[in-house]
Amino acid sequence: MDYEKKPGEGRLFKNKKKASESDADYYGYYMHKDGVTEEGINAWINTSKAGNKYMKLSFWDKAETAAKGIAEAKKALAPQPQPEGFPEDDIPF
């Protein structure tokens, strides 16, 4: 059964693809009370100097992150300028 997104609620899932210590232990999403805006959540399990366990949370804007990824992909796929002195018509094959 899939998780039903409800306004004012979120969910966290164990990060099974954690590749390094800095990667989040848990990840998930939070649906704002408006029922439209969704943000991402990252969570790390930490231990305080006093020995108490706690979760550190980080929130990120899903739309902003998606837009940044699209912009980076477009830049990577954009045609690269030809080096000077090497016209496109002068390919020997």
C-alpha positions in Angstrom: 0.0 0.0 0.0 1.4 3.4 -1.0 1.6 6.2 1.5 -1.3 8.7 1.2 -0.1 12.3 1.2 -2.1 14.4 3.6 -1.7 18.1 4.3 0.4 18.8 7.4 1.9 15.4 7.5 5.2 13.9 6.3 7.0 10.6 6.1 10.6 9.3 6.5 12.1 6.2 5.0 15.4 4.4 5.9 18.1 5.4 3.4 19.1 2.0 2.0 21.4 3.6 -0.6 23.6 5.4 1.9 27.0 5.5 0.3 29.0 7.7 2.8 28.8 8.8 6.4 27.6 12.3 5.3 24.5 10.8 3.5 21.2 11.1 5.4 20.1 8.1 7.5 16.5 8.8 6.6 14.8 10.7 3.8 11.3 11.7 3.1 8.8 14.4 2.3 6.4 16.8 4.1 3.2 18.1 2.6 2.4 21.7 3.7 -1.1 22.4 5.2 -2.0 24.0 1.8 -2.1 20.5 0.4 0.0 21.5 -2.6 3.5 22.4 -1.6 5.8 19.5 -0.8 9.3 19.8 0.8 12.0 17.1 1.1 13.4 16.1 4.5 16.7 14.5 5.3 17.4 13.1 8.8 20.6 11.9 10.5 20.8 9.9 13.8 23.3 11.7 16.1 24.5 11.4 19.7 25.0 14.5 21.8 28.1 15.0 24.0 25.9 13.9 27.0 25.3 10.6 25.2 21.6 11.3 24.2 20.4 10.2 20.8 18.7 12.8 18.6 17.7 13.4 15.0 19.2 16.2 13.0 16.8 17.4 10.2 17.4 19.2 7.0 14.6 20.5 4.8 14.8 21.3 1.0 12.5 22.7 -1.6 11.5 19.9 -4.1 10.6 22.3 -6.9 13.8 24.3 -6.5 15.9 21.2 -6.4 14.1 19.8 -9.5 14.6 23.1 -11.4 18.3 23.1 -10.5 18.7 19.6 -11.8 16.9 20.4 -15.0 19.1 23.5 -15.5 22.3 21.4 -14.9 21.1 18.7 -17.4 20.4 21.3 -20.1 23.8 22.8 -19.6 25.4 19.4 -19.9 23.5 18.6 -23.1 24.0 22.0 -24.7 26.2 22.0 -27.9 29.8 22.8 -27.0 31.7 25.4 -29.1 34.2 24.1 -31.6 37.8 24.9 -31.0 39.2 27.7 -33.1 40.9 26.6 -36.3 38.8 23.5 -36.7 35.8 24.2 -38.9 32.9 21.8 -38.7 33.0 21.2 -42.5 36.7 20.1 -42.3 36.2 16.6 -40.8 38.4 14.1 -42.7 35.8 11.3 -42.8 
